[in-house]
Amino acid sequence: MADTLNDLAHQLDRFAGERDWQQFHSPKNLASALVVEAGELLEHFQWMTEEQSRALPSEKRDAVAGEVADVLLYLIQLANALGLDPVEAAQAKLRLNALRYPVDRARGNSKKHDEL
């Protein structure tokens, strides 16, 4: 089992290599596949109320889990194809967002940083 994103990236690379799929895994194709899978994830929530989206029946939750997995897998493959460390990129983004959204101005507020 993969315990880290790095382990998962290696498993994905091996999986694709065994099937000779790297030839199809350009950053453009992976980004496109990521958007398609994100759309499939969103489809599960279409027409739901906020409350319904927070209380998914187990069958729906399992289907959503499959789509979350697809999104994560394509995201990891895209990062790998571009030589990016997704954890490092996420940490950098969190640091930037901490500056853009100071607690005293952003707490309980959904405005974008340039509107605070």
N, C-alpha and C positions, 0 to 999 in steps of 0.2 A: 504494500500500500504506500502511496505517496503521502509523506507527512509535511512536505514543504512545497511551495510553488516551484522551487528549483527541481525537486524530485519529480513533480508532475510534468514540468517542461521536458525533462529527460525521457519520461515515459511517453509523452506525446511525440517527441522526436523519433524515438524507437518505433512507435506505432506507425507513424507516417512513413518512416524509412522502410519498414517491412513491406509496405504496400506501394512503394515508389510514388508517394503522393507529394513529396517536397516540390516536385516540378510544378505543382498547381498552387503552392503556398506562397505566392508573392504577397507583399504587404497589401497591395490593392485588393487581391482576392480575399485575403483573410479579413480585412476591414469590412468588405462587402458581406462576407459570411457572418461576421459579428453583428452587423446591423440587422440582417435577416433574422438571426436567432433572437436578438433583443426584441424585434417585432413579434416573434412567436411567443416570447415571454409576456409581452404586453397584452397579447390577444386573450390570455387567460383571465385578465382583469377587466376586459372590455365590458362596459355596461354595469359593472358592479358598483355598489355604494362603498364608501370608505369602510363602513362596518363589515360588509361582506368580504372586502379584501383583507381584512385583519383576522377573519375567522374562516379560513378555507377548510372545506371538508377534506378528509385525509386523501381521497382519490385525486382531488384537484391539487392538493399540496404536493403529492408525488409527481404529478405532471409538471407543476411549476419547478420542482426540484430538478427535473430533467432539463428544462429550458435554462435554468440558472447554470447548470453544469455545462451546457453547450456554450453559453455566453462566456463563462470562465475559460473554457478550453480554447476557444478561438482568441480570446484576449491574450492568453499566455502565449499562444503560437504567434500572434502578431508581434508582441513584445520581443519574443525570441528572434523572429525574422528581422527585426530592426535593431537587434543588439541592445535592447532596453531591459533594465531590471524593473519590473512592475512594482515591487515593494519599495524600491528606492524612489521611483517616480511618484508613488502615492504619498510617501513620507514628505517629499519635497512639496507636493501640492498641499498637504495638510499644513505645513509650515507657512506657505503662502496664504492659505485661507485664514489661518490664525491672525495674520496681519490685516487681511482684507475685512475680516469680520470680528472686530474686537468684542469681547463679551459684553462690555458695558453698553454697546450700541446695537449688537445683533441679538442679544438674548430675547427669545420670544417673538422675533421679528422675521418675516419671510422676504423682506426686501433684498434686492441684489446689492452687492457691496458698494456700487457707485450711487446708490440711492439712500444709503444710511446717513 
